[in-house]
Amino acid sequence: MLTVSDVVAEFPAMRNAAAVYRVAKSGALPSWKIAGRVVFSRADVEAYLAGCYRSRVGAGKGRKFESKLVIAG
C-alpha cells in the first residue's frame, strides 16, 4: 500500500499531494483510509495513470490539422 507521499515520489505524473487527494476524492482512483491515512494500491495507481495516458494519446486523432498560409506581396 502506498501513502500519498509515496505516490507523489514514485509517479512523477501525479504532480503534488493536492492532486492525489483530488483524484481520490473524485473516485477516479480507489483509495482506503487506514489509521487516519489515505492509502492506495500500486496496481490501482498504475492502472489510473495508464488510462490517463491512453485518453491523451487518442485525443488528437479526430481532426487533421490544416494550415492555411497566405503570402501577400
C-alpha positions in Angstrom: 0.0 0.0 0.0 1.2 3.5 -0.9 0.6 6.7 1.0 0.1 10.0 -0.7 3.7 11.0 -0.3 4.8 7.6 -1.8 2.6 8.2 -4.8 4.0 11.6 -5.4 7.6 10.4 -5.0 7.2 7.3 -7.3 4.9 8.6 -10.0 6.0 12.0 -11.4 2.8 12.3 -13.4 1.0 12.9 -10.0 2.3 16.4 -9.5 1.7 17.0 -5.8 -0.2 15.8 -2.8 -3.2 18.0 -3.5 -3.6 16.4 -7.0 -3.6 12.9 -5.4 -6.2 13.9 -2.9 -8.4 15.5 -5.5 -8.3 12.4 -7.8 -9.0 10.1 -4.8 -11.9 12.3 -3.7 -13.4 12.2 -7.2 -13.4 8.4 -7.1 -11.3 8.0 -10.2 -8.5 6.4 -8.1 -9.6 3.9 -5.5 -8.3 4.7 -2.0 -8.7 3.4 1.6 -8.3 5.2 4.8 -6.3 3.2 7.3 -5.3 4.6 10.7 -6.2 8.1 9.5 -4.0 7.9 6.4 -5.2 7.7 2.8 -3.5 4.8 1.1 -3.6 3.4 -2.5 -2.8 0.1 -4.2 0.2 0.3 -6.5 -1.8 -1.6 -9.2 -4.7 0.9 -8.9 -2.3 3.9 -9.3 -0.6 2.3 -12.4 -4.0 1.5 -13.9 -5.2 5.0 -13.3 -2.1 6.6 -15.0 -2.3 4.1 -17.9 -5.9 5.1 -18.5 -5.0 8.8 -18.4 -2.2 8.3 -21.0 -4.4 6.3 -23.4 -7.0 9.0 -23.3 -4.4 11.7 -24.1 -2.8 9.8 -26.9 -6.0 9.2 -28.8 -7.4 12.7 -28.1 -5.9 14.4 -31.1 -6.7 11.8 -33.8 -10.2 13.0 -34.6 -9.3 16.0 -36.8 -6.5 16.6 -39.1 -4.7 20.0 -38.8 -4.7 22.0 -41.9 -2.5 25.1 -42.2 -3.8 27.9 -44.4 -0.9 30.3 -45.1 -1.4 33.4 -47.3 1.7 35.2 -48.6 1.0 38.7 -49.7 3.3 40.7 -51.6 
